[in-house]
């Protein structure tokens, strides 16, 4: 059974504050604590330890040896945390099947080829058109083509403005 210790009120103030008396009192307190250590179930006095007994909850499983070093360096810790987050997100992704991948790839390639052909034809048309503009004898062709293009663009705008 543990007993409590009380201080005597008879000690004077000067004796309490002197360095030697403080040291002596601390040594006496330590000896009393050892003597007053709680008994275990069988009545034996348990030995005093210099450190607390680790609880089961405080014990952390040890991983690889580098995790301690990684956690101590802030820059490395943030980079590792980023890549761990990326790996977790990659595991959440629903990846397309082989058939879906093939179909989507063919759509992308088809659209790319169609637009490249269209832009190539537009480039060829503009290069021919501006060559006609700089020849002295073909100004009429340039103006006719410009009028046709202006009418086409204006008509397309008015036809599509209600749909957009």
Secondary structure, 3 states (H helix, E strand, C coil): CCCCCCCCCCCCHHHHHCHHHHHHHHHHHHHHHHHCCCECCCCCECCCCCCCCCCCCCCCCCCCCHHHHHHHCHHHHHHHHHHHHHHHHHHHCCCCCHHHHHHHHHHHHHHHHHHHHHHHHHHHHHHHHHHHHCCHHHHHHHHHHHHHHHHHHHHHHHHHCCCC
